[in-house]
Amino acid sequence: MDDERYHLTLYTGARPVMQGWWGSWDTADGMFTLWIGKHGNVEAARIVLVDEKERRVLGSWPDTDE
């Protein structure tokens, strides 16, 4: 298992202010939801979950597709 496969980053504006890495999808997905609840009220907050192995964004908050 790759312990750093899933990379979660909290940005304020363009600056990363908090990061975490997990090997488990379930853990990373749970942390993504938790971070939205805990840090979503920070001004200009953006939270991004990336699969480093597949090099793709798995989740982004707020959802930029709207």
C-alpha positions as CSV (number, residue, x, y, z in Angstrom):
1,M,0.0,0.0,0.0
2,D,1.2,3.5,-0.9
3,D,0.9,5.5,2.4
4,E,0.9,8.8,0.5
5,R,-1.4,7.9,-2.4
6,Y,-4.2,10.3,-1.5
7,H,-3.2,13.9,-0.9
8,L,-5.5,16.4,0.6
9,T,-4.7,20.2,0.6
10,L,-6.5,23.1,2.2
11,Y,-5.7,26.4,0.4
12,T,-6.6,29.9,1.3
13,G,-6.4,31.8,-2.0
14,A,-3.4,30.3,-3.8
15,R,-1.5,29.4,-0.7
16,P,-1.6,25.8,0.8
17,V,-2.1,26.1,4.6
18,M,-2.7,22.4,5.5
19,Q,-1.9,19.1,3.9
20,G,-2.4,15.4,4.7
21,W,-1.6,12.1,3.0
22,W,-3.3,8.8,3.4
23,G,-2.9,5.3,1.8
24,S,-6.6,4.4,2.3
25,W,-9.3,5.8,0.0
26,D,-11.9,5.5,2.8
27,T,-9.7,7.5,5.2
28,A,-8.9,10.2,2.6
29,D,-12.6,10.5,1.6
30,G,-13.6,10.8,5.2
31,M,-11.0,13.5,5.9
32,F,-12.1,15.4,2.8
33,T,-15.6,15.6,4.3
34,L,-14.3,16.4,7.7
35,W,-12.1,19.2,6.4
36,I,-15.0,20.8,4.6
37,G,-17.0,20.8,7.8
38,K,-14.1,22.1,9.9
39,H,-12.4,24.5,7.5
40,G,-15.0,25.4,4.9
41,N,-15.8,28.7,6.7
42,V,-12.2,30.0,6.3
43,E,-12.1,33.0,3.9
44,A,-11.2,31.9,0.4
45,A,-10.9,28.2,1.5
46,R,-10.5,25.6,-1.2
47,I,-10.0,21.9,-0.4
48,V,-8.6,19.5,-3.0
49,L,-8.2,15.7,-2.8
50,V,-5.8,14.2,-5.4
51,D,-4.9,10.6,-6.2
52,E,-1.1,10.9,-6.6
53,K,-0.8,7.5,-8.2
54,E,-3.3,8.3,-11.0
55,R,-2.4,12.0,-11.0
56,R,-6.0,13.2,-10.9
57,V,-8.3,15.3,-8.8
58,L,-10.9,13.2,-6.9
59,G,-12.7,16.0,-5.2
60,S,-12.7,19.7,-4.9
61,W,-14.6,22.1,-2.6
62,P,-16.2,24.3,-3.3
63,D,-17.3,22.5,-6.5
64,T,-15.9,24.6,-9.3
65,D,-18.1,23.0,-12.0
66,E,-21.2,24.9,-10.8
